[in-house]
Amino acid sequence: MDSPTSSKSWSIYGRKEITSKYEILERIGSGAYSDVYRAHRRSDGYLVALKEIHDYESAFREIEALQTLKNCPNVVILHEYFWREDEDAVLVLEYFRTDLASLIREAKKNWKDGISPGEIKRWMIQILHGVDACHRNSIVHRDLKPCNLLISEGGVLKLADFGQARILLEPGFVASVEGLQHDDSNAAAQGQPSTLQEPEVIINDSSEEACTSEEQGIKSKEEIFRHLFEQKAKAAATDDTDKDSNILDGDNSCLATCTTSEVEDDLLKGSYTYEPDGGENRYGPLTSCVGTRWFRAPELLYGSTNYGVEIDLWSLGCIFAELFSLEPLFPGTSDIDQLSRIFNVLGNLTEKTFPGCSNLPDYKIISFSKIEKPAGIASCLSNRSPDEILIVQKLLCFDPASRATAMELLQDKYLTEDPLPVPISELRVPLTKCDPDEDSAGNWFDYRGTGSDSDFDEYGVNVRKTDSSFSIRFD
């Protein structure tokens, strides 16, 4: 960890509007698009995370999503943010010491019987409440994974890292989450005072005038967003580099809500659509190149840009399977290997299992030999009950329309039958974030080794060229 003394070259230390309100203690995460610091609020000593985002599109996505979800008990709280035209956005967020990835590692390493069924159910319920809040507000997270599910000392779990999130409908069409059920007071469970409130906006324009008063309200914020976007879009327009937000950001999203993503020279990259989010096109075309490979839905791996919240449901299935087995379900080393692992378990992707799959952009480019006897989800979840296997199966369906929604799963009998979910106060929580064991195979450190689909020596590959295209078959 960096100390404040060694990190003063970083821009956040020179921003008086931030340092006058927060004492920066240390840098706790660093990635391509963000740096995160642990800090104290000077007025009352409240511990926060300051997330400095270097990419304006990611900043817009995260701020917009968190403001929309500000009343959701299982989504990280955005207390306020700072932004100037010539500076990076800095988000003031709840601080969490650990995450679900660390809990899984701790359980695997030190808990004799793993995570108990009652604990698993309580973690599931909290995750589902957070995801349901997103989906009812037409927000698709697009990067759900254990290290983006932060956990407080008191056992409260919250969704974080919305840098890749998209709102699928324009503001004004979002659903209310007032009826969202939860068990405990988040603030009380964390042992900290409640500070849930309308995020304060600290934005300096050329006149150095901060926009913080209630009189300016939401309209002023929208005008500021528009102005900032126009300025930053003009600057970006002079850069010929084709840049996407899905690039390696290190394994640092725990505590800090940074994104762990990946860069690869991918065989299928030519079919990816990189989305120019922002401005009038903010709700326009999506990209398939989002999320982290191990939790990426098959339609994304085949290049789909016509998807919805169902991609989050596939990610949930992978997360739930990992809670049961303490091992990643599909730890692919490349996109091709990812598809191969999925097919070996679920069978081939066909019109029967996914109506319309032949229309996916890369479906006719890449194909696999027929899997005669797929292993099935049950083979990956040995010693688990039929109900536990079934809840994973309800999410890991090839056909997006067949995946159970978060609300449907919250009403599933599995969560209401014995053994019942334990109270939040009885959940076991690691004291700190666990560092990945770099020497063991199939662990979270593998996220940094993204692999490349351009090397197929380990596969049997047949490439067929035509006058205008090619296809690749894996035997």
C-alpha positions in Angstrom: 0.0 0.0 0.0 1.2 3.5 -0.7 1.5 6.0 2.1 0.2 9.6 1.6 3.8 10.8 1.6 4.8 8.5 -1.3 1.7 9.1 -3.3 1.6 12.9 -3.3 2.5 12.9 -7.0 -1.0 11.6 -7.7 -3.4 14.2 -8.7 -5.9 13.7 -5.9 -3.5 15.0 -3.3 -3.3 18.4 -5.0 -7.1 18.9 -5.1 -7.9 21.2 -2.2 -11.6 20.8 -2.5 -11.1 17.1 -1.6 -8.2 17.3 0.9 -10.0 20.0 2.8 -12.9 17.6 3.5 -11.0 14.2 3.6 -7.8 13.0 5.1 -6.3 10.6 2.6 -4.7 7.7 4.5 -3.4 5.4 1.8 -3.9 4.2 -1.8 -5.5 0.8 -1.6 -6.1 0.0 -5.3 -4.7 1.0 -8.7 -5.7 0.2 -12.2 -5.8 1.4 -15.8 -8.9 3.4 -15.2 -9.0 4.2 -11.5 -7.1 4.6 -8.3 -8.7 4.1 -4.9 -7.8 5.6 -1.6 -8.9 5.0 2.0 -9.7 8.2 3.7 -11.3 9.8 6.8 -14.0 12.5 6.5 -12.5 15.3 8.6 -15.8 16.4 10.1 -16.6 13.2 11.9 -13.8 10.6 11.1 -16.2 8.5 8.9 -14.2 6.1 6.9 -14.7 6.2 3.1 -13.2 5.1 -0.2 -12.2 7.8 -2.7 -12.3 6.4 -6.2 -10.4 8.6 -8.8 -11.7 7.5 -12.2 -9.4 8.4 -15.2 -11.9 7.5 -17.9 -14.9 9.9 -18.3 -17.2 7.2 -19.8 -16.7 4.9 -16.8 -17.2 7.9 -14.4 -20.5 8.8 -16.1 -21.7 5.2 -16.0 -20.9 4.8 -12.3 -22.3 8.1 -11.1 -25.5 7.7 -13.1 -26.1 4.2 -11.9 -25.3 4.9 -8.3 -27.5 8.0 -8.2 -30.4 5.9 -9.7 -29.9 3.2 -7.1 -29.2 5.5 -4.1 -32.0 4.1 -2.0 -31.1 0.4 -2.5 -29.8 -1.3 0.6 -27.6 -3.8 -1.2 -25.9 -1.3 -3.5 -22.8 0.7 -2.4 -23.6 4.2 -1.4 -22.2 7.2 -3.3 -21.9 10.0 -0.7 -20.7 12.7 -3.1 -18.4 13.2 -6.0 -16.0 15.9 -7.3 -15.4 16.7 -10.9 -13.8 19.5 -13.0 -13.4 19.7 -16.7 -9.6 19.4 -16.4 -9.6 16.8 -13.6 -10.6 13.2 -13.1 -13.9 12.4 -11.4 -13.5 11.4 -7.7 -16.3 9.4 -6.1 -16.7 9.3 -2.4 -18.0 5.8 -1.6 -18.7 3.5 1.3 -15.5 1.7 2.4 -15.5 -2.0 2.7 -12.7 -4.2 4.1 -13.5 -7.3 2.2 -15.6 -9.0 -0.6 -17.2 -12.2 -1.6 -14.0 -13.4 -3.4 -12.1 -13.1 -0.2 -14.8 -14.9 1.7 -14.7 -17.8 -0.8 -10.9 -18.0 -0.5 -11.0 -17.9 3.3 -13.7 -20.7 3.4 -11.7 -22.9 1.0 -8.5 -22.4 3.0 -9.6 -22.3 6.6 -13.2 -23.4 7.1 -13.4 -27.1 7.5 -17.0 -27.5 6.2 -16.9 -24.5 3.7 -19.8 -22.1 3.7 -22.8 -23.5 5.4 -26.1 -23.8 3.5 -27.7 -21.2 5.8 -24.9 -18.8 5.1 -25.0 -19.4 1.4 -28.7 -18.6 1.4 -28.2 -15.3 3.2 -25.4 -14.3 0.8 -27.7 -15.2 -2.1 -30.6 -13.2 -0.8 -28.5 -10.1 -0.4 -27.0 -10.5 -3.9 -30.4 -11.1 -5.4 -31.8 -8.0 -3.7 -29.0 -5.9 -5.2 -29.4 -7.4 -8.7 -33.2 -7.1 -8.5 -32.9 -3.4 -7.7 -30.6 -2.9 -10.7 -32.9 -4.7 -13.1 -36.1 -3.1 -11.8 -34.4 0.2 -12.6 -33.4 -1.0 -16.1 -29.7 -1.1 -15.2 -27.6 -4.0 -16.4 -24.4 -4.3 -14.3 -22.3 -6.2 -16.9 -19.5 -7.1 -14.6 -20.9 -9.2 -11.7 -18.4 -11.4 -10.0 -17.4 -12.1 -6.4 -14.8 -9.4 -6.1 -17.4 -6.8 -7.1 -19.7 -7.9 -4.2 -18.4 -6.0 -1.2 -19.0 -7.1 2.4 -19.0 -5.0 5.6 -17.7 -6.1 8.9 -21.3 -6.8 10.0 -22.1 -9.1 7.0 -23.9 -6.6 4.8 -23.2 -7.4 1.1 -23.5 -4.6 -1.5 -23.0 -4.5 -5.3 -20.2 -2.3 -6.4 -18.1 -1.2 -9.4 -20.7 0.1 -11.9 -18.1 1.4 -14.3 -19.4 -0.9 -17.1 -23.1 -0.6 -16.1 -25.7 0.7 -18.6 -29.1 2.1 -18.1 -31.2 0.5 -20.8 -34.0 3.0 -20.6 -33.8 6.8 -20.4 -34.4 8.4 -17.0 -38.0 8.7 -16.1 -38.8 5.0 -16.9 -37.1 3.5 -13.8 -39.1 1.5 -11.3 -39.5 2.3 -7.6 -37.5 0.2 -5.1 -39.4 1.3 -2.1 -40.8 -2.2 -1.5 -37.3 -3.8 -1.6 -37.0 -6.1 1.5 -34.0 -6.3 3.6 -33.3 -7.7 7.1 -31.0 -5.4 9.0 -30.0 -1.8 9.0 -26.9 -1.5 6.9 -25.5 1.3 9.0 -26.1 -0.5 12.2 -24.6 -3.7 10.8 -21.4 -1.9 9.8 -21.2 0.0 13.1 -21.1 3.3 11.4 -23.5 6.3 11.4 -26.1 6.3 8.6 -25.1 8.8 5.9 -27.6 7.8 3.2 -28.5 11.0 1.4 -28.7 12.6 -1.9 -25.1 12.6 -3.2 -23.5 16.0 -3.0 -22.1 17.3 -6.2 -18.8 19.2 -6.1 -18.0 20.3 -9.6 -15.9 23.3 -10.4 -16.3 25.1 -13.7 -14.1 27.7 -15.2 -15.4 30.3 -12.7 -14.5 27.9 -9.8 -18.1 28.0 -8.6 -19.2 24.8 -6.9 -22.7 23.5 -7.6 -23.9 22.2 -4.3 -27.0 24.0 -3.2 -30.5 22.4 -3.2 -31.8 25.3 -5.2 -29.8 24.1 -8.2 -31.2 20.6 -7.8 -31.2 17.8 -10.3 -31.7 20.1 -13.3 -28.3 21.8 -12.6 -26.6 18.4 -12.2 -27.9 17.3 -15.6 -26.7 20.5 -17.2 -23.3 20.0 -15.6 -23.1 16.4 -16.8 -24.0 17.6 -20.3 -21.4 20.4 -20.2 -18.7 18.1 -18.9 -19.5 15.4 -21.4 -19.3 17.9 -24.3 -16.0 19.2 -23.1 -14.5 15.7 -22.6 -16.0 14.4 -25.8 -14.3 17.1 -27.8 -11.0 16.2 -26.2 -11.6 12.5 -27.0 -12.5 13.3 -30.6 -8.9 14.3 -31.2 -7.6 10.9 -30.1 -7.6 8.2 -32.9 -7.2 5.4 -30.5 -10.1 2.9 -30.4 -10.5 2.5 -26.7 -12.9 0.3 -24.7 -13.4 0.3 -21.0 -12.8 -3.4 -20.8 -9.1 -3.4 -20.1 -6.8 -5.0 -17.4 -7.4 -3.1 -14.2 -5.7 -5.4 -11.8 -7.2 -7.5 -9.0 -8.2 -4.5 -6.9 -11.9 -4.0 -7.1 -12.4 -5.2 -3.5 -12.6 -2.3 -1.1 -12.3 0.1 -3.9 -14.8 -0.7 -6.6 -12.2 -0.8 -9.4 -12.8 -3.2 -12.3 -10.8 -6.4 -12.9 -11.1 -6.9 -16.6 -8.9 -8.1 -19.4 -7.0 -7.2 -22.6 -6.4 -9.8 -25.2 -5.6 -10.1 -28.9 -8.9 -12.0 -29.5 -9.6 -13.9 -32.7 -13.2 -12.6 -32.6 -12.4 -9.0 -31.8 -13.3 -7.9 -35.3 -16.9 -8.7 -34.6 -17.0 -6.7 -31.3 -18.8 -3.4 -31.4 -17.1 -0.8 -29.2 -19.8 1.5 -27.8 -19.3 5.3 -27.9 -21.5 5.8 -24.8 -22.3 9.3 -24.0 -24.2 12.3 -25.4 -27.3 11.6 -27.4 -26.0 8.0 -28.0 -25.7 7.2 -24.3 -28.6 4.7 -24.5 -27.5 3.5 -28.0 -25.6 0.3 -29.1 -24.1 -2.0 -26.6 -20.8 -3.9 -26.8 -20.2 -7.6 -26.4 -16.8 -7.0 -24.9 -17.8 -6.4 -21.3 -17.5 -8.2 -18.0 -14.9 -10.7 -16.9 -14.5 -13.9 -19.0 -15.3 -16.5 -16.3 -18.7 -14.9 -15.7 -19.5 -13.8 -19.3 -22.7 -15.2 -20.9 -22.4 -17.3 -24.0 -24.2 -14.8 -26.2 -21.5 -12.2 -25.3 -18.7 -14.7 -26.2 -20.4 -15.1 -29.6 -20.4 -11.3 -30.1 -24.0 -10.3 -29.2 -24.7 -6.6 -28.9 -28.4 -7.2 -28.6 -28.8 -8.3 -25.0 -30.3 -7.2 -21.7 -30.3 -7.9 -18.0 -30.1 -11.6 -18.7 -26.3 -11.5 -19.0 -26.2 -10.6 -15.3 -28.3 -13.6 -14.5 -25.8 -15.9 -16.2 -23.1 -14.3 -14.0 -25.2 -15.0 -11.0 -25.3 -18.6 -11.8 -21.5 -18.8 -12.0 -21.3 -16.9 -8.7 -23.8 -19.2 -6.9 -22.0 -22.3 -8.2 -18.7 -21.0 -6.8 -20.4 -20.4 -3.4 -21.3 -24.1 -3.4 -18.1 -25.6 -4.7 -15.5 -22.9 -3.6 -14.1 -23.2 -7.1 -14.8 -21.1 -10.3 -17.2 -23.0 -12.5 -15.8 -22.0 -15.9 -12.2 -20.7 -15.4 -11.5 -20.2 -19.1 -8.0 -19.2 -20.2 -9.3 -17.6 -23.4 -12.7 -16.9 -25.0 -12.5 -20.1 -27.0 -11.5 -22.1 -23.9 -14.3 -20.4 -22.0 -16.9 -21.6 -24.6 -15.3 -25.1 -24.6 -15.7 -25.4 -20.9 -19.3 -24.3 -21.0 -20.2 -26.7 -23.8 -18.5 -29.6 -22.1 -20.8 -29.1 -19.1 -24.0 -27.9 -20.8 -23.7 -29.4 -24.3 -23.6 -27.6 -27.6 -25.3 -24.3 -28.4 -28.1 -25.0 -30.9 -31.3 -23.5 -32.1 -33.0 -26.1 -29.8 -31.2 -24.9 -26.7 -31.2 -21.2 -27.7 -33.7 -20.2 -30.4 -32.1 -17.5 -32.6 -28.5 -18.4 -31.6 -27.6 -18.8 -35.3 -28.1 -15.1 -35.7 -25.3 -14.3 -33.2 -22.5 -12.4 -35.0 -19.9 -15.1 -34.5 -22.1 -18.2 -34.6 -21.2 -19.1 -38.2 -17.5 -18.1 -37.7 -16.7 -20.5 -35.0 -18.1 -23.9 -34.1 -17.3 -27.0 -32.0 -17.6 -30.7 -32.5 -20.8 -32.2 -31.1 -20.6 -33.0 -27.4 -22.3 -36.4 -27.1 -22.4 -36.6 -23.3 -22.2 -33.2 -21.6 -21.1 -33.5 -18.0 -24.0 -31.4 -16.6 -24.1 -28.9 -13.7 -24.6 -31.7 -11.1 -21.1 -33.1 -11.9 -19.6 -29.7 -11.0 -21.4 -29.5 -7.7 -20.7 -32.9 -6.1 -22.2 -33.5 -2.7 -24.7 -30.7 -3.2 -28.5 -31.2 -2.8 -30.9 -31.4 -5.8 -32.4 -28.0 -4.8 -28.9 -26.4 -4.7 -28.1 -27.8 -8.2 -31.5 -26.7 -9.5 -31.1 -23.0 -8.5 -27.9 -22.9 -10.5 -29.5 -24.6 -13.4 -32.3 -22.0 -13.4 -29.6 -19.4 -14.2 -27.2 -21.2 -16.4 -29.5 -21.6 -19.4 -28.3 -21.0 -23.0 -31.5 -19.3 -23.8 -31.5 -15.9 -22.1 -35.3 -15.8 -21.9 -35.3 -19.0 -19.8 -33.0 -17.7 -17.1 -34.8 -17.1 -13.8 -35.0 -13.4 -12.8 -33.7 -12.2 -9.5 -37.2 -11.6 -8.2 -38.3 -15.1 -9.1 -35.3 -16.6 -7.3 -36.1 -14.5 -4.2 -39.4 -16.3 -4.1 -37.9 -19.7 -4.8 -38.7 -22.4 -2.2 -35.0 -23.2 -1.8 -34.5 -19.9 0.1 -37.5 -20.5 2.4 -37.0 -24.1 3.4 -34.8 -25.7 6.0 -32.0 -25.0 6.6 -33.2 -21.4 6.8 -30.9 -18.4 5.9 -28.9 -17.4 9.0 -29.4 -13.8 10.3 -26.9 -11.3 8.8 -25.3 -10.9 12.3 -24.3 -14.6 12.3 -22.5 -14.6 9.0 -18.8 -15.3 9.1 -16.8 -12.5 7.5 -13.0 -12.4 6.8 -11.3 -9.6 8.7 -9.6 -8.3 5.6 -9.3 -8.9 1.9 -7.4 -12.1 1.2 -4.7 -12.0 -1.3 -4.9 -14.6 -4.1 -2.6 -17.6 -3.9 -0.5 -17.1 -7.0 1.0 -20.6 -6.8 -2.3 -22.5 -7.0 -4.2 -23.2 -10.2 -7.8 -22.1 -10.9 -7.8 -19.2 -8.4 -8.6 -15.5 -8.6 -5.1 -14.6 -9.6 -5.9 -16.3 -13.0 -8.0 -13.2 -13.9 -4.7 -11.4 -14.6 -3.6 -14.1 -17.1 -6.1 -13.4 -19.8 -4.7 -15.7 -22.5 -5.1 -15.2 -26.2 -7.3 -16.9 -28.7 -4.7 -16.5 -31.3 -2.8 -19.6 -30.1 -4.7 -22.8 -30.7 -1.9 -25.3 -30.4 -3.8 -27.2 -27.7 -6.9 -27.5 -29.8 -7.7 -29.4 -33.0 -8.6 -26.5 -35.3 -9.9 -26.5 -38.8 -10.0 -23.2 -40.7 -12.0 -22.9 -43.8 -11.7 -19.9 -46.0 -14.1 -18.6 -48.6 -14.0 -15.6 -50.9 -15.4 -13.2 -48.3 -15.0 -14.9 -44.9 -13.7 -17.8 -42.9 -14.9 -20.3 -40.3 -13.1 -22.1 -37.5 -14.1 -25.4 -36.1 -12.7 -26.9 -32.8 -12.6 -30.7 -32.6 
